[in-house]
């Protein structure tokens, strides 16, 4: 068909198509213009108006796109870094990337117009998991979506959350910017629900509540992280009471998740872990939990304890995650509480945990002394089967170097008031080691002794 607006187009597999060579960011590109249509006989009036709209705003889009792609790259940088090995001075490192460099990684392939007049680019992109990316242009604020989302577009504009695009699975996705550390960062909004469900009043109310309290949430998260780095909440509170504004920039909210019942929280990237950390916001206080628990929060059986915090039942009693500082590094660890027959928390474990929190800053030096003593006393038994570096031989090893052989795995609490950190050690591969806190002191034992 020869059309005055759309040009010479040919109908193939549910779309009118035209090939074209264009110059984009200094390069000639062979692209396909696809105008989706249910049949050859369908009216194309909506798409013609959309095409005219695109042509009138093409210059604006070309100016906007580099920054939009750059924001998307930075948003996903931690994930990209886990999949791609960069050279030392790679232009794709976060500190080197800019809008000019990012456009060298993007190759426009298709300009797509759907049945309702929405349109956007489909591009080849080397840093996404499926080597493709799409940008929806036909909205007031263009945004990155997936190719499947563009080809099967379901969108709505919500009074509370703004423009949302369905992910084709079970969530509506939005986007906003937040200056958490004084610099604008993209925050993805993910609202649980099907295309048919739309956004519920509970979810709108949750988003409005979040918007009003967002700064308070972030300040509280910073206070919690400061307490972890300093060893106690009391030390953090004392420092903040002097008027100092301190923000610990090792954790960054990347997604706000709102479930069907209006529970919500942040999914955060952290500098110390490859996995994301969940922070429940919609309760009376902030709680750490893993991403899966946050996403399934409304379906999870759970208990909130004044001393132990938010807990989830497991085969041995209860579990959750804790964020702790060990070996001068912050880490996320699984916390397991073993209870007696009826799976109830008792005062022994609550009392021990409160004492543990109070004395936590003093434990690290005791742990180093215990480990060095064990290492030296057992040295002869493992020196023949372990490859021991020079820094760990009997004459050179010290309290700091000996701790580097350990991998901390979880925190273990028992109904009789014992608390321990479990760790893997090449010196004890059968049972593993544990630093047990009992009677207000640290003792190194085998894990089987407390299990």
N, C-alpha and C positions, 0 to 999 in steps of 0.2 A: 504494500500500500504506500502511496505517495501522499504525505500529509504536509500541509503548509507550515505547521508549527513543529511537528516531530520529525519531519524529513522522510527519507526512504526507509521504511521499517518492514520487517518480515516476521510473521507469527510463528513461534516455535515453543512448544511445551508450556503453554499458559502465559506467554509474554510476547509482546512486540519488541523486536531487537534491532538495534542499529550499531554498527561498528564505527569507531571514530578514532582518529589520532589527535591528541591534544598535547599541549606543552604545560607541564605542571612542575613548578619549582625548578625550572631550568632543564627539564628532561622531557623528551617526547615519549608519550605513553599511548599504547594501543589499548583502548578501553571499549567496553560494551555498555551501551545504554539500553536498559531493560525496563519496559513499561508493562507491569503485570496487568493481565486482563483475563476474565473468566472464559471468553471465547472471542473469535474473530469478529463477531457481530456486536460485541458489547460497546457501549459508548466510552469514548476516551476523553470526554470533556474535563473531568476532574484532573486527569493526568496532564492534559494540555495546560491547564491553569497552573498546575504544580511545576511543569517544565518552564513556563514563562517566569514563575516566581524564582526558580533556581537561577535562570539566566540573569535576572535583574540583580540578584544578590551574590553572584559567583565571586566577584572581587572581595566582598566582605568575608565569604566563607574561606577563601584562600588565605586571608590574613588571620582568621581565627584558628584554623586547623592546627598549625604547628604547636600553639600553646596547649590546645586540647589534648593532642597526642602526647606532648611532653608531660602534662599533668597525669595522664593515664600511666605513662612509663614510671614516673616517680611513685605513684600510688602502688604499683605492683612491683617496685624495685626489689624488695626483700625476696619475693617469690622468684623473680627473674634471676637474682643473684644465686639462689639455691640450685638453679637449673643450668646456668651458663657460667663458664669459667672465663673471667676477664683477665687480660694481661695487665701488668702493673700500671701502665699509662693509657689504658683503653679509653677512647673518647666516650664509651658507653657507661663508664663509671658514673655514679650519681653526682659526684662533684665536678665532672667534666661535661656532662650532657647539656645540650641547649637546643633551642627550637630548630636551628639549622641542621644540627647533627641528627636530630630525631627524624626529620623528613627524609633523610637518606636511607632510613630503615623502612620506609613506608612506600608501597607501590600501588596506586589506585588501579583497580581492575574493572569495576562495574559501578555505574551510576544507576541506582534502582529507584523506580517509582511504583508504589503499590496502588491498589484499587481505590484507596481513600485519599490519595494525593500526598501521602507521606513520602519522603525521599531521603536518600543518603548514599554515601560511598561505601563500597566493599573494597577492602585493600588487602594486599599481601603484606604480612608483618612477621619478621623473623623472631621477635621476642615474646610472642604469645604462644600458648601451649599448642594450638592447632594451626599456627602460622597464618592466621587471618584475623581481621578486625573490621568493625563497621563503625561508621559515625552517622548518627541521625541528625540531619541538617534542618529539617522542616519545622523546627520548634524555635521558640524565642531564644532558648539557650541550647545550642547544639551539644550533643553528648555522645560518648563512646558506648556502644552496645555490641552484642555478638552478631555474627552474620545471620544465625538462625532467628534472633530477635528481630532483625530488620526485615527478613523475608516473611516472617509470620508475626507481624507487629500487633501487639495489644497494648494500648496505653490508656491512661486516664489522668485527668488533672484533679487532684484532691485539694480541698480547701486548706487542709493542715499540711500535708506532705508535699504539695506541688505536683510537678510532672512525674509520673511513675510509668515504667515500662515493664511488662511481665517477662520473667526470665524463661518462660516455657515449661517451668517445672512447678514450683510451689511458692513463688514470692514475687512481689512487686518491687522494682528497683528504682530508687531515686538518687539524687546527688545534691550535696550542699558543700559549702566550704566553711572551715572552722580554723581560726588562728589559735591553735592550742599552745604553740610556743612562739607566738608573735609573728608567725608566718602562715599565710593561707595554705591549708592542706585540704585535699578532697576527702570528704567523708561520705561513704556509700550508705544509703538508707535502704534497708531490706525489710519489707513488711510481709509477713507470712500470709499466704492466701492464694486461691485459685483465680483464674480469669473470671469465673462466674461469681465468686465471693466478693470481689472488689475489696475496698477498705471498710472495715467495720467502725461504728462509733467508738468502741473500746480502743481501737488502734489510733483513731484520731485524737482521742483524749490523752492517750499515752504519749503521742508525739508532742502535743501541746504542753504537757507536763514536763517532758524532757527539755523542750525549748526554753521553758522558764527557768529550769534548774541546771542547765548545761554547764554554766561556769562553776556553780557550786560542786557539781559532780567532779569536774576536772581538778578543782582545788583539793577536794578530798582524796582523789586518786594520787595527786602529787604528794600529799601529806602521808598517805600510806606507804608510798615508795620511799620517801625520805626516812620513815621509821625503819624500813627494811635495810636500807643502806647504813643507817646509824646504829642498828642493833636493837632499838626499842622505840615504841611510840612516844614514851615519855621524853626521851631525848629530842625527838623531832618536835614535839609540842613546845618544849622549852626554847628551842631555837626559833621557832615560828612566833613565839610570844614576844620576842624582842622586836618584832616588826619586819624582820627580814622576809623577803618574798623569794622563796626557793622552789624551783621546779626541776624535778628529776627527769631529764630528757632521755630515758632509756625505754620508755613505753609510749606507744602512739596509737590512739583509737583510729581504726580504719573503716569500721562498719558499725552502724547502729542497727541492731536487730530488734524487731518488734513482733511478738508472736500473736496468735489469734485471740488470746485472752488479755492482751495489753501488757504482758510482762516485757521488759526491754533491758537491753544492756549493750555494752561495747564489745566488739571483737577487736583485739589489739595485737599489733606486731610488737615484739620486744627484742632488745639487743642481745638477750642472753639465750634465746631459744628459737629453733626453726619452726616450732609449732605456735599457733596463735593462742592467746590467752583471753578468756572471757571475763568480763566484769559486769555483774548484775547491778543495775542501777535502780530498778523500780521498787525496791523493798525499803525497809526503814533505814538500812545502811548499805554500804557497798560491800560486795562479796566477790572474791576471786573464784573462778571455776573454769573448767576447760571449755573450749568452743563447742564441743558436742553437747555437753550438759546445758549450756546456755540455749542452744538451738532447740533442744528437746525439753526445756525447763517445764513447760505446762504439763507434759506427760510424765515427768519424773516423780517418783515418790521421794519426799524430802523432809528434813527435820531442821528447824532452826533452834539453836541452843544459845543461851546468853553468854556462855563461856567459850564453847567450841565453835560457834558460828554456824554456817550453812553446811549441812551434811546430807549425803545420799546413802541409803541402805545398800549394803553389798553382802556377799556370802559370809563374811566374818563379823560384820557389824555395820560400820559406816565408813565412808570414804569421801574425799574431795581432794583439791590440790592446795598446796601452800606455796607462797613465794618467799624464799629465804636467801640469806647471804651466807655462803660457806666458801672457804678458801679464797676470800676476798672477791668472789664472784656471786652475782645473783643468779638464782636458778628456780625453775618451777619443779616441784616434786609432788608426787602422789602422797597423800596422807591417808593412812588406814588406821581405824580404831577397832580393836578387837574387844567385843563385849561378851558378857556372860549369856546364859541361855535365852533370855527374853529380849535380847538386843536392845537394852536400854542403857543410856549413859548413867554412870553413877558419880557420886561425889568424890570418890578417890581419883578418878581420872580428871575431873574438873579441877580439883585442888592441885594435882601434879602439873597440869597444863598451865595454870596460873603461875605457879612457882617457876616453871620452865621459862615462860615468857619474861618474867622478872629477871631471871639470871642469865638469859640468853647471851647478852654481850660478853659474859665472862667465860663461856664454854670453849671458844675457839682455841685459846692457848692450852687449856686442859686436854683437848682432843689431840693437839700436836704432840704433847708430852706422852700421852698414852700410846699413840701410834709409833713414835720413835722407840719407845721402850720395847714394844712388841716386835718391831722390825729387827732391832739389834739382838734381842734374845732368841729370835727364830732364824736369824740370818744363815746359820750353818745348814739348816734343814732345806732351804730353798735356793741357795747360791748355785748349786750344780745344775738345776733344771731351768733357771731363769736367766735370760740375757740381761745382766745388770749393767747399766751405764755407769761411767766413772763417777758421776755426781751422786750415785746411790750406793757405791760400794761402802763397806763398813767403816772405812777411815774418813770418808768425805760426807756421808749422809748427815743431814741435820733436820730440825723440826719442820722446816719449810719444805725442803725437797722431798721428804718422805711422804708428804700429803699428796704429792702430784701423782702417785700411783693409784689413788683411789678414784672411783666413780660413784658418786652418791646417787642412790636410786629412789628411796622413799623414806618417809617419816612414819614410824610405827608406834602406836600407843596401845596399852593393855589396860583392861579394867582394874587391875590391882595397883595402878599408879605408875607403872614403868613406861618410859618413853625412850625411843631409840631412833637414830639415823642409820639406815641400812646403806652399805656400800659394797661395790665389787672391788676385789683386789687380786692381782696376779699371784700374791703370796698365799691366797686361800680361796681356791676356785670351787671347792666342794660345798662349803656352807656359807661363804661370804662373811663379812665382818659387820659389826654394829657398834656404834657408840651409844651406850645406854646411859640415860640420865635417871639415877635413882638415889634417894637419900641426899639430894642436893649436890651430887658430884657426878663426874663422867667416868665411865669404865668401858674398856674395849672388850667385847665378847664376840662369840660366834653367833650368827643369826639364829641358828637352831636353839640356842639357849633361851631366847626370848619368844620364839614362835611356839 
